[in-house]
Amino acid sequence: MDWTALWLSVRLATATTAVLLALGIPLAYWIVFSPWRWKFLVEAIVAVPLVLPPTVLGFYVLIAIGPLSPVGRAYTRIAGHGLPFTFEGLLIASVLYSMPFAVQPFSAEFASVDRRLLEASWSLGVSRIATFARVVLPLSVRGLVTGIVLSFAHTLGEFGVVLMVGGNLPGVTRTVSIAIYDQVQGFQYAEANATALLLLLFSFAVLSVVYAVTRKPWSVAP
């Protein structure tokens, strides 16, 4: 088993989940509570990775952060090297690719909060930010947990996007999914099976956690 690739994938998934948590919560709040009539366009942009082939998304991300783009040139001036085929480039691609897996559960849970509770808080003079922190977030734990877990698991199993943006550099951009592909191509079926079985068990555990949090099987039925 390629432990270096596995550790790289865990690092990438952890960093991606942290970024999505920081960006996804305010974005989901805006989607739910903004009165802007065209906000469905933003929702569509967020959901595009669900229907777009990973290689297509990876290609456009590679162009967007490449040395000829404004983002790529600015990053090169600051960091001294480009974004493509680096961990930072993988992180940008992973955040974009996994964004719907965080924003959609967050949005659904925020929208399910009883509007009367929010209006009562506002009528007492509590600001919208304080109301969000004291009312919306505590009542949205299930959606937050679901988004966090799904984002982590989805990033851990990425293949097409990370291959397009990061290539296959050992210890730098070779993730566990790419390592499995390499093992199969090299007829190392035993090693590929061990790694794939580990990801299969992890995926099952992740889905079990999501369904357990969502449906609360331990609660007593009325």
C-alpha positions in Angstrom: 0.0 0.0 0.0 1.2 3.5 -0.9 1.1 5.2 2.5 2.6 8.4 1.1 -0.3 8.7 -1.4 -2.8 7.9 1.3 -1.4 10.5 3.7 -1.4 13.1 0.9 -5.1 12.3 0.2 -5.9 12.7 3.9 -4.1 16.0 4.0 -5.9 17.2 0.9 -9.3 16.1 2.1 -8.8 17.8 5.5 -7.6 21.0 4.0 -10.5 21.0 1.4 -13.1 20.3 4.1 -11.7 23.2 6.2 -11.9 25.6 3.3 -15.4 24.5 2.4 -16.5 24.9 5.9 -15.2 28.5 5.9 -16.6 29.3 2.5 -19.6 27.1 2.4 -21.4 28.3 5.5 -21.7 32.0 4.5 -22.4 31.0 0.9 -25.2 28.7 2.0 -26.6 31.4 4.3 -26.7 33.9 1.4 -28.4 31.4 -0.9 -31.1 30.7 1.7 -31.8 34.2 3.0 -30.8 36.5 0.2 -33.8 38.2 -1.5 -31.9 38.5 -4.8 -34.2 37.0 -7.5 -31.3 35.7 -9.6 -29.6 33.8 -6.9 -30.6 30.5 -8.6 -27.7 31.3 -11.0 -25.3 31.0 -8.1 -26.9 27.8 -7.0 -26.5 26.4 -10.5 -22.8 27.4 -10.6 -22.2 25.6 -7.2 -24.0 22.5 -8.5 -22.1 22.3 -11.9 -19.5 19.8 -10.6 -22.3 17.3 -10.0 -23.0 17.0 -13.7 -19.8 18.1 -15.3 -17.2 15.4 -16.2 -14.2 15.7 -13.8 -11.8 16.0 -16.6 -13.6 18.9 -18.1 -13.7 20.7 -14.7 -10.0 19.9 -14.2 -9.1 21.2 -17.6 -10.7 24.6 -17.0 -9.2 24.8 -13.6 -5.8 24.1 -15.1 -6.3 26.9 -17.6 -7.6 29.3 -14.9 -4.6 28.8 -12.6 -2.0 28.3 -15.4 1.0 30.6 -16.0 -0.9 32.6 -18.7 -3.9 33.4 -16.4 -4.0 36.5 -14.1 -4.4 34.2 -11.1 -1.4 32.1 -12.1 0.8 35.1 -12.8 -0.1 36.7 -9.5 0.5 33.5 -7.6 3.9 33.0 -9.3 5.0 36.5 -8.4 4.0 35.9 -4.7 5.1 32.3 -4.2 7.9 32.0 -6.7 6.3 29.0 -8.5 3.2 28.2 -10.4 0.0 26.5 -9.2 -0.4 23.6 -11.6 1.1 20.3 -10.4 1.3 21.5 -6.8 -0.6 20.7 -3.6 -2.0 24.2 -3.6 -3.4 23.7 -7.1 -4.9 20.4 -6.0 -6.5 22.2 -3.1 -8.2 24.8 -5.4 -9.5 22.2 -7.7 -10.7 20.0 -4.9 -12.6 22.9 -3.3 -14.4 23.7 -6.5 -15.1 20.0 -7.2 -16.5 19.2 -3.8 -18.3 22.5 -3.2 -21.8 21.2 -3.8 -21.3 18.4 -1.3 -20.9 21.0 1.4 -23.1 23.9 0.3 -26.2 21.9 -0.6 -26.5 20.1 2.8 -25.7 23.4 4.6 -28.4 25.2 2.5 -31.0 22.5 3.0 -30.5 22.5 6.8 -30.5 26.4 7.1 -33.8 26.5 5.0 -35.4 24.0 7.4 -35.0 26.2 10.4 -38.4 27.6 11.6 -38.7 31.1 10.2 -40.7 32.2 13.3 -37.7 31.6 15.5 -35.6 33.9 13.4 -38.3 36.6 13.3 -38.6 36.4 17.1 -34.9 36.9 17.5 -34.8 39.8 15.1 -37.8 41.4 16.9 -35.9 41.3 20.1 -33.1 43.4 18.5 -30.7 40.6 17.9 -28.6 41.2 14.8 -28.7 38.8 11.9 -25.2 37.6 12.5 -25.9 36.9 16.2 -29.2 35.2 15.3 -27.4 33.0 12.8 -24.8 32.0 15.4 -27.3 31.5 18.3 -30.3 30.1 16.4 -29.5 28.8 12.9 -26.2 27.1 13.5 -27.2 25.1 16.7 -30.3 23.9 14.8 -28.3 22.9 11.7 -25.9 20.5 13.2 -27.1 17.6 11.1 -26.6 19.4 7.9 -23.2 20.7 8.9 -22.0 17.2 9.9 -23.4 15.8 6.6 -21.6 18.4 4.5 -18.3 18.0 6.3 -18.3 14.2 6.1 -19.4 14.2 2.4 -16.8 16.8 1.5 -14.0 14.8 3.2 -15.0 11.5 1.6 -15.6 13.0 -1.8 -12.2 14.6 -1.9 -10.5 11.5 -0.6 -11.8 9.6 -3.7 -11.1 12.2 -6.4 -9.4 11.0 -9.5 -10.1 13.0 -12.7 -9.8 16.5 -11.4 -6.6 15.9 -9.3 -5.0 14.0 -12.2 -5.7 16.9 -14.6 -4.5 19.6 -12.3 -1.8 17.9 -10.3 -0.5 15.2 -12.5 1.1 12.2 -10.9 4.1 13.4 -8.9 5.0 11.0 -6.1 4.8 12.7 -2.7 3.6 15.9 -4.2 0.3 15.3 -6.1 -0.1 11.5 -6.3 -3.3 10.8 -4.4 -4.5 7.4 -3.3 -6.9 7.1 -6.2 -4.1 7.7 -8.7 -1.9 5.2 -6.8 -4.6 2.5 -7.2 -4.7 3.3 -11.0 -0.9 3.0 -11.2 -1.0 -0.3 -9.3 -3.6 -1.7 -11.7 -1.7 -0.5 -14.7 1.4 -2.3 -13.3 -0.6 -5.5 -12.6 -0.1 -5.1 -8.9 -3.5 -6.4 -8.1 -2.8 -7.4 -4.5 -1.6 -3.9 -3.6 -4.5 -2.3 -5.5 -7.0 -4.5 -3.8 -5.7 -3.7 -0.4 -5.9 0.1 -1.0 -9.3 -0.2 -2.7 -10.7 -2.3 0.1 -9.6 0.3 2.6 -11.3 3.1 0.7 -14.4 0.9 0.3 -14.6 0.3 4.1 -14.1 4.0 4.7 -16.8 5.0 2.3 -19.2 2.6 3.9 -18.4 4.0 7.4 -18.8 7.6 6.1 -22.3 6.8 4.6 -23.3 5.0 7.8 -22.4 8.1 9.8 -24.3 10.4 7.4 -27.5 8.2 7.5 -27.2 7.8 11.3 -27.0 11.5 11.9 -29.8 12.2 9.5 -32.2 9.6 10.6 -31.3 9.1 14.2 -31.8 5.4 14.4 -31.2 5.4 18.2 -34.2 7.7 18.9 -37.3 6.1 20.4 -40.2 6.0 17.9 -43.4 7.7 19.1 
